[in-house]
Amino acid sequence: VQLQASGGGLVQTGGSLRLTCAASGNTFSGRTMGWFRQPPGKERELVAAVKSGGSTYFADSVKGRFTISRDSAKNMLYLQMVSLRPEDTAVYFCASGFPITSSMARPEAYSTWGQGTLVTVSS
């Protein structure tokens, strides 16, 4: 397993969760790391991404509520989520790759994927 996501669970509206992605092999260093999510019956969408140099990108729907960070010493990626809403319910995936800026939000721009972790926000 090269990317392994964890930390999902059931939380009430307004609650918080922290997702973790452990990277192994050559799936972290120098790569853009991203969190995507796939709500039930919908397409996979970018939540947030962080380049190897630290630049971050967020979907408009999560700006101000989610924070993405990476720890290069530990090969770990994090997604801190606060003020969760029912519409945040989805399977969350971590991914890595070398997307160009204009392709940052495209799942096909990432070559390595974790297995997903389910986040359920109850109303």
Secondary structure, 3 states (H helix, E strand, C coil): CCEEEECCEEEECCCCEEEEEEECCCCCCCCEEEEEEECCCCCCEEEEEECCCCCEEECCCCCCCEEEEEECCCCEEEEEECCCCHHHCEEEEEEEECCCHHHCCCHHHEEEECCCEEEEEEC
